[in-house]
């Protein structure tokens, strides 16, 4: 369980640095899912946070990328994103028991879409959705936030995986 994980170059332009750190955090999340059964991927191990399963983390991060880049930044529709459900509902964490492989494939597709959006825009471009105050943020800010959000949840995945089967590992 030790894929090739590398930090971005020490001397790189801003875009390469931001996208490199985001990609590394994404890879860490995927790595933490390697070899898990569907049963374990959906098993809750933190009594006070029952939705924080490996499957739930993957689902949440998929919808987080959709929200920030497709909805807030591009100004797209929010209707299909469960994160925009009732406040405190946490629907973006719920997986309906879908297999981990399918959730990871959806996450991969969302990451690829996010990468396309980022590649086509300037770091100084701002969001376009008229309903959200955060649309005033630059793409630079959004990417920094996604690095923070993905990194935080990759850390959660470290703990969840260790609690599931004792597997530990740092790249």
C-alpha positions in Angstrom: 0.0 0.0 0.0 2.6 2.5 -1.0 2.1 4.2 -4.4 4.4 6.7 -5.9 3.4 9.9 -4.1 5.4 13.0 -4.7 5.1 16.6 -3.6 5.1 19.3 -6.3 8.5 20.7 -7.3 10.2 22.9 -4.8 10.6 25.6 -7.5 7.5 25.9 -9.6 5.1 28.6 -10.8 2.0 29.2 -8.7 -0.4 27.2 -10.8 1.9 24.2 -10.8 2.3 24.4 -7.0 -1.4 24.8 -6.3 -2.5 22.0 -8.7 0.4 19.8 -7.6 -0.6 20.0 -3.9 -4.3 19.4 -4.7 -3.4 16.4 -6.9 -1.2 14.9 -4.1 -4.0 15.2 -1.6 -6.4 13.5 -4.0 -3.9 10.7 -4.6 -3.5 10.2 -0.8 -7.3 9.8 -0.4 -7.4 7.2 -3.2 -4.4 5.4 -1.7 -6.2 5.1 1.7 -9.1 3.4 -0.1 -6.9 0.7 -1.8 -7.8 -2.8 -0.9 -10.9 -2.0 1.2 -13.9 -4.1 0.9 -17.2 -2.4 0.2 -18.3 -3.4 3.7 -15.3 -1.7 5.3 -15.6 1.3 3.1 -19.1 1.9 4.4 -18.4 1.0 8.0 -18.6 3.8 10.5 -15.7 3.7 13.1 -16.2 7.1 14.7 -19.4 7.0 16.9 -19.8 10.8 17.0 -19.4 11.1 13.2 -21.2 8.2 11.7 -21.2 9.6 8.1 -17.4 9.7 8.2 -16.7 6.5 6.4 -14.2 6.0 3.6 -17.0 5.9 1.1 -18.5 9.0 2.7 -15.2 10.9 2.5 -14.9 10.1 -1.2 -18.5 11.2 -1.9 -18.1 14.4 0.1 -14.9 15.4 -1.7 -16.4 14.6 -5.1 -19.3 16.9 -4.4 -17.0 19.5 -2.8 -15.1 19.8 -6.1 -18.3 20.1 -8.0 -19.6 22.8 -5.7 -16.6 25.0 -5.8 -15.6 24.7 -9.4 -18.7 23.9 -11.4 -21.3 25.8 -9.3 -19.6 28.6 -7.5 -16.7 29.3 -9.9 -18.4 28.6 -13.3 -21.9 29.6 -12.2 -23.5 26.3 -13.0 -26.6 24.7 -11.5 -26.6 23.5 -8.0 -29.7 21.2 -8.3 -27.9 17.9 -8.6 -25.4 18.5 -5.9 -26.6 17.0 -2.6 -24.5 19.5 -0.6 -27.1 22.1 -1.4 -29.8 20.2 0.4 -31.3 21.2 3.7 -28.8 22.8 6.1 -27.0 20.3 8.3 -28.3 17.5 6.2 -24.9 16.1 5.1 -26.4 14.5 2.0 -23.1 14.8 0.1 -21.7 12.3 2.7 -24.4 9.7 2.1 -23.6 7.0 -0.4 -26.7 4.9 -0.5 -24.5 1.9 -0.1 -23.0 2.3 -3.6 -19.8 0.3 -4.2 -16.6 2.1 -3.4 -15.3 1.5 -6.9 -18.2 3.4 -8.3 -17.7 6.3 -5.9 -14.0 6.4 -6.7 -14.9 6.5 -10.5 -17.3 9.4 -9.9 -14.6 11.2 -7.9 -12.0 10.6 -10.7 -14.4 12.0 -13.3 -15.1 15.0 -11.1 -11.4 15.6 -10.6 -10.8 15.4 -14.3 -13.6 17.9 -14.9 -12.2 20.2 -12.2 -8.7 20.0 -13.8 -10.3 21.1 -17.2 -11.9 24.1 -15.5 -8.7 25.1 -13.8 -6.7 24.7 -17.0 -9.0 26.9 -18.9 -9.0 29.8 -16.4 -6.7 32.4 -15.0 -5.8 32.2 -11.3 -7.2 35.8 -11.1 -10.6 34.9 -12.6 -13.4 35.1 -10.1 -16.5 32.9 -9.7 -19.8 33.6 -11.5 -22.6 32.3 -9.5 -24.9 35.2 -8.6 -26.3 33.5 -5.4 -23.1 33.0 -3.5 -20.9 35.6 -1.8 -18.0 33.2 -2.3 -18.3 33.7 -6.0 -16.2 36.8 -5.5 -13.2 34.6 -4.8 -10.4 34.1 -7.3 -9.6 30.7 -8.7 -6.4 31.0 -6.7 -8.5 31.2 -3.5 -10.7 28.3 -4.6 -7.7 26.1 -5.3 -6.1 27.0 -2.0 -9.4 26.1 -0.3 -9.6 22.8 -2.1 -6.1 21.9 -1.1 -7.0 22.6 2.5 -10.4 20.8 2.4 -8.9 17.7 0.6 -5.9 17.6 2.8 -8.0 17.8 5.9 -10.2 14.9 4.8 -7.1 12.9 3.6 -6.0 13.1 7.2 -9.4 11.9 8.3 -9.0 9.0 5.9 -5.7 8.1 7.6 -7.5 7.7 10.9 -10.5 6.0 9.5 -8.3 3.4 7.7 -6.3 2.7 10.8 -9.4 2.2 12.8 -10.9 -0.1 10.1 -8.0 -2.5 9.7 -4.9 -1.1 11.3 -3.3 -0.1 8.0 -1.0 2.9 8.4 1.3 4.6 6.0 2.7 8.0 5.2 4.2 8.7 1.8 
